[in-house]
Amino acid sequence: MRLLNAIAAEFGKSLPLASLLRHGTIAAQAELLAQDAAASSGRSPLVVLRDGSESTLVVVHPVGGNVLCYRELTALVPDGMAVLALQSPGDGSEREVGELAARYIEALSGQLGAWRPLHLLGWSMGGVIAQEMTRQLEARGIAPLGLTLIDSCQSADSRTASRLEGYALLRNFVRDLLGSTPVPEAFAAIETLDAGRQPEAALAVLRDTVASAGQLSLPEFVTLLGEYQANYNALVRHAPHAISTPTRLFRATRKQQFPLLTPFAMPDGGHLEVVAMDEDHFSIVQGEALRAIVAQVLRQGSGADQTLAEQPLR
């Protein structure tokens, strides 16, 4: 985030977060600037993280909307496997999970025929979107090799008109922004402020206590908060449907509560294999836990003979 902010300040152009995944070097970032590949309201959901011709792994954004969380995963998959990421619209507009899934399938349409076999994966909300994408693909006669959800949750009751908003939304957003870092104690005082002052006060607390999160400007913070709210409430309104594709859920046993949500469970008529891991919601997509997940993804279906990049799972 600090690098992207510096680029914007120096060159007056904003590059998308996903550019750090696809174009991680300074030279590649400079080429993007030269091509005027700036982010816009009409950005494509599809980000090609890794080219490949043998098989395809599709990863779907979590509730925050961007796909930086899959950078470590991309480094673990073997050469020959394409990694396609899907980022959310970025404009904070109202949306539904089914609509997002249909939009993402459309974005993939030019790749699906060329890059099979196909496996879908999503962390957090990304798993629920990937599950809905799988359902829609099955309806089109396309059968993915498998589906992997990583510590995903679903609506506790999609029939209600509940929404996450106000201070509860802000605190949940900041907790996700910080990952495994605890929310500062000073944050609690923000609840007493008028709603319009809370985002600026929250950012001030972060700047005083958490250096990395404090690199965000207030407009960036508000934009990310709006996208988080749109995605979160879309998840709250969504009710998953059963699918026939082999599905595995890696569930963190160090549980964290998410307002209006409950752990994902496959609806009647579908099969879900649950693998418990001694991790929390954020550590499960890092380090050895992530290596174990990727290793199991690679063993599924035609990927059984593939191995992790760099070194074997311990």
Wavefront OBJ file of the C-alpha trace (Angstrom):
o trace
v 0.000 0.000 0.000
v 2.857 2.374 0.794
v 4.383 1.767 -2.659
v 1.094 2.480 -4.441
v 0.592 5.665 -2.422
v 4.099 6.834 -3.315
v 3.495 6.155 -7.014
v 0.263 8.138 -6.909
v 1.940 11.073 -5.160
v 4.922 11.158 -7.509
v 3.256 10.481 -10.864
v -0.333 11.554 -10.302
v -1.597 8.127 -11.396
v -3.100 5.325 -9.314
v -2.236 1.709 -10.026
v -4.564 -1.075 -8.888
v -3.606 -3.148 -5.845
v -3.535 -6.249 -8.018
v -0.685 -4.749 -10.057
v 1.648 -5.607 -7.174
v 0.795 -9.265 -7.666
v 1.174 -9.368 -11.413
v 3.924 -6.731 -11.743
v 5.919 -6.903 -8.525
v 9.175 -5.270 -9.679
v 9.941 -1.566 -9.971
v 10.542 -1.997 -13.710
v 7.154 -3.622 -14.202
v 5.424 -0.887 -12.213
v 7.175 1.712 -14.376
v 5.950 -0.038 -17.516
v 2.392 0.096 -16.216
v 2.730 3.831 -15.685
v 4.110 4.272 -19.184
v 1.142 2.382 -20.583
v -1.227 4.503 -18.479
v -2.646 1.317 -16.968
v -4.351 3.259 -14.196
v -7.270 1.889 -12.260
v -10.692 3.171 -13.258
v -14.310 2.674 -12.288
v -14.636 0.231 -15.174
v -11.805 -2.035 -14.062
v -11.898 -5.647 -15.134
v -12.534 -8.166 -12.366
v -9.983 -10.542 -13.918
v -6.321 -10.380 -12.924
v -3.947 -12.952 -14.439
v -1.502 -13.720 -11.646
v 0.277 -16.600 -13.380
v 0.176 -17.849 -16.963
v -0.002 -21.581 -17.573
v -1.299 -24.165 -20.010
v -1.724 -27.373 -17.976
v -4.460 -26.443 -15.482
v -6.090 -23.374 -13.940
v -6.630 -22.248 -10.379
v -9.224 -19.478 -10.016
v -9.024 -17.506 -6.756
v -11.786 -15.147 -5.622
v -11.412 -12.030 -3.485
v -12.408 -11.995 0.203
v -14.756 -9.381 1.668
v -12.180 -6.594 1.328
v -12.387 -6.921 -2.446
v -8.743 -7.088 -3.518
v -6.585 -10.121 -4.214
v -3.282 -9.242 -2.530
v -4.003 -12.013 -0.020
v -3.205 -14.581 -2.744
v 0.343 -13.431 -3.413
v 1.884 -16.106 -1.190
v -0.398 -18.770 -2.658
v 0.606 -17.852 -6.209
v 4.261 -18.457 -5.360
v 3.442 -21.987 -4.166
v 1.718 -23.364 -7.259
v 3.912 -25.204 -9.778
v 4.923 -23.927 -13.183
v 2.331 -24.791 -15.786
v -0.636 -23.939 -13.573
v -2.380 -20.691 -14.461
v -3.642 -18.606 -11.543
v -6.538 -16.285 -12.329
v -7.766 -13.893 -9.642
v -11.086 -12.083 -9.431
v -11.312 -8.713 -7.683
v -14.550 -6.955 -6.734
v -15.941 -3.890 -8.578
v -14.280 -1.326 -6.313
v -17.027 1.293 -6.482
v -18.935 0.471 -3.295
v -22.165 -0.126 -5.215
v -24.936 -2.406 -3.968
v -24.505 -5.951 -5.244
v -25.584 -9.553 -4.796
v -23.359 -12.624 -4.589
v -25.178 -14.219 -7.527
v -24.569 -11.122 -9.650
v -20.884 -11.048 -8.728
v -20.545 -14.738 -9.597
v -22.168 -14.211 -13.001
v -19.933 -11.201 -13.698
v -16.820 -13.148 -12.769
v -17.778 -16.114 -14.943
v -18.250 -13.713 -17.839
v -14.790 -12.274 -17.191
v -13.395 -15.818 -17.264
v -15.271 -16.816 -20.411
v -12.338 -16.134 -22.708
v -10.092 -18.338 -20.562
v -12.240 -21.325 -19.610
v -12.010 -23.160 -22.923
v -8.249 -22.796 -23.156
v -7.311 -23.382 -19.535
v -8.923 -26.531 -18.207
v -8.935 -28.452 -15.892
v -10.324 -25.807 -13.543
v -10.258 -25.541 -9.750
v -11.929 -22.716 -7.809
v -10.690 -21.439 -4.452
v -11.704 -18.652 -2.129
v -10.753 -17.430 1.321
v -13.464 -15.985 3.563
v -16.235 -14.456 1.412
v -14.266 -15.570 -1.637
v -15.180 -19.167 -0.876
v -18.903 -18.386 -0.897
v -18.619 -16.517 -4.208
v -16.570 -19.394 -5.649
v -19.264 -21.824 -4.489
v -21.944 -19.790 -6.277
v -19.728 -19.576 -9.375
v -19.422 -23.358 -9.284
v -23.207 -23.696 -9.120
v -23.620 -21.419 -12.138
v -20.864 -23.237 -14.053
v -22.564 -26.570 -13.377
v -25.788 -25.103 -14.774
v -23.851 -24.311 -17.973
v -22.526 -27.849 -18.226
v -19.022 -26.969 -17.013
v -17.784 -29.253 -14.237
v -14.821 -27.862 -12.259
v -12.332 -30.374 -10.873
v -12.972 -29.124 -7.383
v -13.802 -26.257 -5.070
v -11.819 -25.159 -2.019
v -13.184 -22.833 0.650
v -10.843 -21.432 3.297
v -12.521 -20.502 6.590
v -15.630 -19.211 4.838
v -18.806 -18.016 6.546
v -22.339 -17.584 5.288
v -25.358 -15.593 6.388
v -26.811 -16.590 9.743
v -30.252 -15.806 8.285
v -30.414 -14.498 4.710
v -34.181 -13.961 5.038
v -33.779 -10.993 7.365
v -33.167 -7.413 6.286
v -30.144 -7.085 8.584
v -27.155 -5.022 7.479
v -23.756 -4.373 8.975
v -23.296 -0.615 9.297
v -22.169 2.175 11.601
v -19.571 1.555 14.282
v -19.966 -2.248 14.088
v -19.071 -2.124 10.390
v -16.107 0.169 11.008
v -14.670 -1.970 13.795
v -15.078 -5.171 11.788
v -13.402 -3.524 8.777
v -10.463 -2.357 10.863
v -10.091 -5.821 12.398
v -9.894 -7.319 8.903
v -7.503 -4.589 7.790
v -5.154 -5.398 10.667
v -5.371 -9.169 10.254
v -3.854 -10.904 13.273
v -2.876 -7.585 14.888
v -5.366 -6.701 17.668
v -7.577 -3.637 17.256
v -6.039 -0.843 19.409
v -7.774 -0.261 22.759
v -8.162 3.425 21.901
v -10.523 2.444 19.099
v -13.439 1.896 21.508
v -13.803 5.650 22.109
v -14.770 6.155 18.453
v -18.221 4.647 19.078
v -19.282 7.807 20.944
v -18.581 10.078 17.951
v -21.029 11.138 15.260
v -21.086 8.632 12.390
v -19.586 11.121 9.933
v -16.509 11.639 12.118
v -15.817 7.988 12.860
v -13.781 7.032 9.745
v -11.342 9.924 10.194
v -11.005 9.165 13.911
v -10.415 5.489 13.152
v -7.642 6.326 10.718
v -6.065 8.649 13.290
v -5.987 5.824 15.846
v -4.390 3.520 13.286
v -1.746 6.096 12.414
v -0.850 6.470 16.083
v -0.667 2.771 16.881
v -0.232 0.684 13.706
v 2.321 2.152 11.314
v 1.527 0.008 8.276
v -2.232 0.698 8.293
v -1.576 4.395 8.795
v -0.196 4.682 5.261
v -3.745 4.978 3.905
v -5.138 8.400 3.086
v -8.629 9.238 4.338
v -10.198 8.992 0.822
v -8.556 5.581 0.338
v -9.733 4.434 3.751
v -13.315 5.530 3.053
v -13.280 3.881 -0.395
v -12.053 0.572 1.033
v -14.640 0.798 3.814
v -17.418 1.334 1.262
v -16.322 -1.679 -0.770
v -16.086 -3.779 2.376
v -19.618 -2.762 3.370
v -21.047 -3.572 -0.072
v -19.428 -7.010 -0.118
v -20.230 -7.861 3.501
v -23.908 -7.038 3.171
v -24.122 -8.953 -0.111
v -22.829 -11.964 1.824
v -25.407 -11.408 4.583
v -28.205 -11.509 1.987
v -26.952 -14.641 0.202
v -28.206 -18.198 0.731
v -25.936 -20.898 -0.800
v -27.388 -23.710 -2.925
v -26.171 -27.296 -3.171
v -23.632 -28.283 -5.831
v -22.243 -31.615 -7.018
v -18.599 -30.546 -7.507
v -16.220 -32.063 -4.894
v -15.915 -29.401 -2.202
v -13.465 -29.084 0.662
v -13.586 -26.508 3.451
v -10.499 -25.746 5.535
v -11.866 -24.405 8.816
v -9.833 -22.525 11.425
v -10.416 -23.932 14.911
v -9.355 -20.702 16.638
v -12.722 -19.170 15.946
v -13.457 -15.484 15.475
v -16.949 -14.054 15.461
v -18.256 -12.149 12.440
v -21.512 -10.195 12.862
v -24.581 -11.708 11.140
v -22.539 -14.678 9.854
v -22.132 -18.336 10.761
v -19.603 -20.987 9.597
v -20.267 -22.229 6.059
v -22.289 -25.425 5.700
v -23.277 -27.088 2.435
v -27.059 -27.077 1.871
v -28.948 -30.376 1.731
v -28.110 -32.322 -1.401
v -24.444 -31.360 -1.521
v -21.329 -32.912 0.046
v -18.758 -30.924 2.002
v -15.497 -32.314 3.361
v -14.325 -30.257 6.340
v -10.652 -30.141 7.336
v -9.990 -28.525 10.730
v -6.756 -26.567 11.144
v -5.282 -25.107 14.325
v -5.220 -21.565 12.942
v -7.222 -18.350 13.091
v -9.055 -16.655 10.221
v -5.911 -14.868 9.065
v -3.086 -17.294 9.845
v -4.832 -20.042 7.868
v -3.829 -18.341 4.604
v -0.172 -17.970 5.566
v 2.914 -20.091 6.042
v 2.676 -23.819 6.672
v -1.122 -23.778 6.862
v -1.334 -22.349 3.361
v 1.279 -24.791 2.102
v -0.831 -27.675 3.423
v -3.943 -26.301 1.723
v -2.202 -25.814 -1.618
v -0.710 -29.311 -1.416
v -4.198 -30.799 -1.028
v -5.551 -28.706 -3.894
v -2.785 -30.012 -6.131
v -3.550 -33.619 -5.183
v -7.181 -33.316 -6.220
v -8.274 -34.673 -9.576
v -5.732 -34.469 -12.378
v -3.458 -32.413 -10.165
v -2.534 -35.510 -8.159
v 0.951 -35.720 -9.651
v 1.834 -32.068 -9.118
v 4.070 -30.817 -6.321
v 4.483 -27.541 -4.512
v 6.889 -25.007 -5.892
v 10.294 -24.528 -4.249
v 10.150 -27.210 -1.531
v 7.922 -30.096 -0.378
v 5.401 -29.800 2.428
v 6.944 -30.715 5.762
l 1 2 3 4 5 6 7 8 9 10 11 12 13 14 15 16 17 18 19 20 21 22 23 24 25 26 27 28 29 30 31 32 33 34 35 36 37 38 39 40 41 42 43 44 45 46 47 48 49 50 51 52 53 54 55 56 57 58 59 60 61 62 63 64 65 66 67 68 69 70 71 72 73 74 75 76 77 78 79 80 81 82 83 84 85 86 87 88 89 90 91 92 93 94 95 96 97 98 99 100 101 102 103 104 105 106 107 108 109 110 111 112 113 114 115 116 117 118 119 120 121 122 123 124 125 126 127 128 129 130 131 132 133 134 135 136 137 138 139 140 141 142 143 144 145 146 147 148 149 150 151 152 153 154 155 156 157 158 159 160 161 162 163 164 165 166 167 168 169 170 171 172 173 174 175 176 177 178 179 180 181 182 183 184 185 186 187 188 189 190 191 192 193 194 195 196 197 198 199 200 201 202 203 204 205 206 207 208 209 210 211 212 213 214 215 216 217 218 219 220 221 222 223 224 225 226 227 228 229 230 231 232 233 234 235 236 237 238 239 240 241 242 243 244 245 246 247 248 249 250 251 252 253 254 255 256 257 258 259 260 261 262 263 264 265 266 267 268 269 270 271 272 273 274 275 276 277 278 279 280 281 282 283 284 285 286 287 288 289 290 291 292 293 294 295 296 297 298 299 300 301 302 303 304 305 306 307 308 309 310 311 312 313 314
